[in-house]
Amino acid sequence: MKLYNNRKMMPQENILHFPNLKTVLMVEGVLKESDGPISKNELKRRLPSKVMHQTLNIIIDYLEESGKLFKPLKYFSILYNTIRNY
């Protein structure tokens, strides 16, 4: 998985803090509860606790690469997978 900032490629060595599972689930929960596409600034306002900007970028990139997030331009929204393979 490539980890990068939206503006420029960021090698893995420059990442100061990787998100823990609690933070990823918190961001995903806020996105699921949103009525529609929201901006990154709105997402930051809705989060119950502060998240570093770099950490939030890593989470957004992870969710986008895993197919859970749709980010066409400036706004993004969560995608739901209705087909479950057991």
N, C-alpha and C positions, 0 to 999 in steps of 0.2 A: 504494500500500500504506500503510495507516495503521499508524503505529508508536505503541504505547501500552504503558503499564505495566498490570499486572493490577488495580491499585487505582484508578487514575484516568487520564484521557486525558493523554498527554504530547506536547506539540507537538514537532516535529522539531528546533526550535531548541535545546531543552533537552538533547538527547542529546549526551553528552560524547565517547563513543567508539563507533564502529560496528564490528561484528565483521568480521574478515577471513575469507577462505575457509577457512583452516586451522582456525580456531576453530569455525566452523559444521560442518565435516566431523568435527571431534573430538567435538562434542556429539552429532551424528547417529550417529556410530559407537558411542558409549556407549549410546545409546538402542536401537540395533539389537542390541547384545549383551545387553541386559537380558532376563531371563526373562519379565517381564510388566510391567504398569504400575508406575512408580516415582514417588516424590515429587521435588520440586525439590531438597530437601536431600540426598536420596540421590544424585541426579544430580551434584550438586556434589562429593560425597565420591568418586564413581567417576571423575571427570575426572582425567586424568593431570597437568594443570597448572591453576593457579587462573584463574578467569574472573570478571570484575567482575559483580556482581549485575545491574546495568542491561544489560550486554552479554548476559548469559544470558537475560534477559527478552526482549530484541530477537530473539535466535535462536529462542526458543520461539514467539514471536508469528509470526515468519517461517515456521517449519516448520508451524505450525497453519494459517496462511493459504494456504500452498502445498499443503495437503492431505496432508502427510507425517506430521502429528502429530495424535493424538486426545486431547483434554484435556477430559473431561466435568466433572470437579470439581477435586479436589486432586491427583489422580494423572494421569499421561499416559503414552501409549505410542506407538510409531512405527507407521505404517501402510505397507504395501508395495503398490506398484502392480504387479500381475502382468501387465497388458496393456501391451505396448510398441508404440508407433506409429513405424514407421521410414519 
